[in-house]
Amino acid sequence: MSRSERAVDADSAADAVAAFARGEPVLIHDAADREGETDVVYPAGAVDPAAVARMRNDAGGLVCVALSDAVADALGLPFMQEVLDHPTSADHELGYDERSSFSITVNHRDTFTGITDEDRSLTIRELADVAAAPDDEAFADEFRSPGHVHLLRAAPDLLADREGHTELGIALADAADQPPAAVVCEMLDDETGAALPPTAARAYAEREGLVYVEGASLLADLP
């Protein structure tokens, strides 16, 4: 990473919390020595079709919904690695962490294919409602699996356990008095196909009037 990328100007954790409380997306760069990625992160309850389109077109990564460990436990959501009966799940070494946060994939039952901006935003908003008052029977009645929205299960003690976008998003939602459901989507570089550099992510945030924050700032200032 270049010196200019290391020195990229970032907003504060307080700015990020205020934006999230308003239902606005926040760009979070985790760390250069971790994934080294910037994710567009939304409070799940604020995701409409335009937000899904932004993530598809401007970010380009995988649209996922992170849920707190308590919500995931109440809904009986497993880590996908633990339930796959396939040789690919036997050895899951990662270069950036000890494990993956991936759980199951879902669609809301009122969707059609589940992949359109309208369908995915509906599924995501309904997940926010479930996260606010988790009920495993209602969850099974309202959602079907497999689907087109990936669920992520946050670590029990959030940032004390793990410093990924999953935990950063849930910690931000908690600080902003939002339900414990956050949408994360990696920003990719159209020219290289690699993670979008922090300087480019910050420039995008400035153009769009969004908050860009370093994960280190959130780790220092969020509970």
N, C-alpha and C positions, 0 to 999 in steps of 0.2 A: 504494500500500500504506500502511495506517495505521501510526502509531507503535507501537501495540500489537502489530501483526503483525511489524514489524521487530524488536521486542524480545522475541519469543516465546522462552521458556526452552527450551533444548535440552540433550540429553544429550551426552556426549563421544564422540569417535571410539573411545576405548577401550571404552566401554559398547557401542557398535555392533559392534565386533569380537568382544567376548565373547558377545553375543547371537547373532551369526551363527555363531560356533563351536559354539554349543549347538543350532543348527538352527532358531533363531527368526527371524521376520521383523523387519525394521527399516524405519522410515519415514524416507525421505531427502528433504529439500527441497533442490532444486538451487541456485537463487539467484533473487532477485527480478528481476534484470536479465537472466535467461536465460529458460527456460520458465516459471519461477515456479510449478512444480508439486511436489507431494509424491507420491512413489511408495512403494507397499508393495513391499519388496524381500526376497525369500527366497533362501536357498541352494537351488539346483534339486533337490538330492538329498533335501531335507526336505519337498518339496511332496506332500501327500496330498490326497484329495478335499475335505477340510474347508478346506484352504488355498485351493484353487481357488474354493470357495464364498465364502470371506472376500473374495477379490479381486473376484469378481462382485458380491457384495451390498454390501460395505462400501467398496470402492474404486471400481469401476464403469468403469475404463478398459480398455485393451487388455492382455491377458495375453501377455507376450513373454518369451522366454529369450535373455538376452545371453550370448554366447560370446566368449572371448578371441580376439584376432587369430590367435594361433598355432594354436588349435584350428580356427578357421574355415578357415585356410589348409590345414591337414592334411586337412580334410574337403572341400576344394574349394568352399567356400561363397562365392558372389559377393555383391556389393552388388546389390540388386534393380534399382536405377536403371540399372546397367550392362548388364543383360541384357534389359530390357524393350524390345521393338521396337514402341514406340507413341509418338505425339506427346507424350503427357503426361509422358514421362520426359526430354524434350529440354531443358527449362528447369526446373530444380528449385530455385529460390531459396527459402530458408527465412529466416524472421524471427529465429530464435534460434540458428542455426548454419550452417556452410558446407555440410553434407551430412546426409543421413539415414543411420541405421545399419541400416536394414531389409535383410535378406537374404530367403531363401525361407521358405515355410511348410511344416510337416511334421506328419504323424501317425505314431505308431509302428504297425507292421504288425499288432500284436495288438489294436488298437482296432477299434471298430465304425464309428460315424459319426465319432468323433474329438472331438466337442464336449462330451460329458458331463463332469462333474467327475471321474469315474473314468477316462475316456479321456484327458482332458488331463493329469491328474496322472501317469498312466502314461507318457505321452509325455515329460513334463518330467523325471521321475526317470530314465528311460532316457537322456535327453540328458545328464544329469549323469554317468552312467556312461561315456558316449562321451567327454565332455570330459576325464574322468580318464585315459583311454587312447585317444586318437583314432586311428581306423582307417577310412579312406575306404571300403574294401570292406565292412566290417562295417556301417558307417553306411548304405550303400545297401541292404544286405540287411535291415536292421532298420526302416528308415523309408521312408515314401513321401511324395511331394510332388505337388500341393499338399495342404495339411492345415489344421489348426485351431490350431496353435501357431506364432506368428511368431518367427523367429530374428533376432537382432540381432548385428551384427559389431562388436566393440569396436575402437577405434583401436590401432595397434601399440604405442605408448608410453603407453597409457591416459591418465592425468590430465595428463601432459605435453603430449599432443596435443589432448585434448578433455575437457570437464568435464560430460558428460551423465550421465544415470542409467545408461546402458549401461556406461560406464567406471567410474563410482562403484561399481556393483554388482560388477564384476569385481575392482576393487582391494580391495573389502571382502572378497570371497571369498578372494583371495590372502592377505590379512592374517590371515584366520581359518582358514587351512589347509584350505579347502574346494576342491573341483574348480572350474575356471574357467568356471562356468555359474551365472548368477543370474537369477531371475525378477523382472521389474519390471512394475508395474501402477499407472497413474496414479489418484490419488484425486480424484473429482469431487464437486461440491456438488449435492445433490439439488434444492435450491431454485433455484439460478441456472443450473445446467448448466456452470458454469465450473470452473476448478481450485479444489479445496478450499483455503481460506485457511490459512496456517501455524498460526494460533491454533486453528482447528478441528481440524487434523491433530494438533497436540500434545495437545489435549483427548481426542481419540480414543485416542491412544497411552497416555495416563494411565489412561483407563477400561479399556483392554484389557491393561495391564501390559506395554506394548511400548516399545522405545527409539525416540525421535524424534531425529534428528540433522540439523544443517545441512550442506549440501555443503561450505561453507567450512571446517568443522571437519575433515572427511575430507581435503580438499585440503591442509590444514596438517599433518596428522598421519600420513597414510598415505604409503607410498613412492610 
